[in-house]
């Protein structure tokens, strides 16, 4: 949850700063930041799922890295929860990719109409 809130705040602040300093296409660049942060979450959660596939070797289930801990919390958990978080994160990444394409098209049309 901390990762999600922190990522949203970071993206919003970044977009506002880019807009204030007149960066071209600030919204698509903000979505690009979202894609990067989402991919970081995917990699972290995939690593966590892979490390917990054989709990008997690892003395039970555990959260192995910082980003996964920010996403899942410190409560530990079970493999089903880890997989569910990974799948949800993958859906968010795909949503960001589709949103990126849509926003790039909209920003391009707006720029063409201003000329």
C-alpha positions in Angstrom: 0.0 0.0 0.0 2.9 2.4 0.8 4.3 1.7 -2.7 1.0 2.5 -4.4 0.4 5.7 -2.5 4.0 6.8 -2.9 4.0 6.1 -6.6 0.7 8.0 -7.2 2.1 11.0 -5.3 5.4 10.9 -7.2 3.6 10.7 -10.6 1.3 13.6 -9.8 4.0 15.8 -8.5 6.2 15.0 -11.5 3.4 15.8 -13.9 2.7 19.1 -12.1 6.4 20.0 -12.1 6.8 19.1 -15.8 3.7 21.1 -16.7 5.0 24.1 -14.7 8.4 24.1 -16.5 6.7 23.7 -19.9 7.9 20.2 -20.7 6.3 18.9 -23.9 3.8 16.1 -23.4 3.9 16.1 -19.6 0.9 13.7 -19.2 2.4 11.0 -21.4 5.7 11.3 -19.6 3.8 11.0 -16.3 2.2 7.8 -17.5 5.6 6.6 -18.6 6.8 7.1 -15.0 3.8 5.0 -13.9 4.9 2.2 -16.3 8.4 2.2 -15.0 7.2 2.1 -11.4 4.7 -0.6 -12.2 7.4 -2.7 -13.9 9.6 -2.4 -10.8 6.6 -3.7 -8.8 6.1 -6.6 -11.2 9.8 -7.6 -11.1 9.8 -7.4 -7.3 6.6 -9.4 -6.9 7.6 -12.0 -9.5 10.9 -12.5 -7.6 8.9 -12.9 -4.3 6.6 -15.5 -5.9 9.5 -17.4 -7.4 11.4 -17.4 -4.1 8.3 -18.8 -2.3 7.4 -21.6 -4.7 9.2 -24.1 -2.4 8.5 -23.0 1.2 10.1 -26.1 2.7 13.5 -24.9 1.4 13.0 -21.4 2.8 11.5 -22.3 6.1 8.0 -21.0 5.2 6.8 -18.1 3.2 8.5 -14.8 3.4 8.9 -11.4 1.7 12.4 -11.1 0.3 12.8 -7.6 -0.9 12.0 -4.0 0.0 9.6 -3.1 -2.8 7.6 -6.3 -2.2 7.4 -5.5 1.5 6.1 -2.0 0.7 3.4 -3.5 -1.5 2.4 -6.5 0.6 3.2 -5.2 4.1 5.1 -6.9 6.9 2.4 -9.5 7.7 4.1 -12.3 5.8 1.4 -14.0 3.8 0.7 -17.1 1.7 1.6 -17.9 -1.8 -1.9 -17.2 -3.1 -1.7 -13.6 -1.8 1.7 -13.2 -3.4 0.4 -14.5 -6.8 -2.7 -12.3 -6.5 -0.6 -9.2 -5.9 1.6 -10.1 -8.9 -1.4 -10.6 -11.2 -3.0 -7.3 -10.1 0.3 -5.5 -10.6 0.5 -7.0 -14.1 -3.0 -5.7 -14.9 -2.0 -2.3 -13.7 1.0 -2.3 -16.0 -1.1 -3.3 -19.0 -3.6 -0.6 -18.1 -0.8 2.0 -18.0 0.5 0.8 -21.4 -3.0 1.3 -23.0 -3.4 4.6 -21.2 0.0 5.7 -22.5 -1.0 5.1 -26.1 -4.3 6.9 -25.6 -2.7 9.9 -24.0 0.1 10.1 -26.6 -2.6 10.2 -29.3 -4.6 12.9 -27.5 -1.5 15.0 -26.8 -0.4 14.7 -30.4 -3.8 15.8 -31.7 -3.8 18.8 -29.3 -0.4 19.9 -30.5 -1.5 19.5 -34.2 -4.6 21.6 -33.5 -2.6 24.4 -31.9 -0.5 24.8 -35.1 
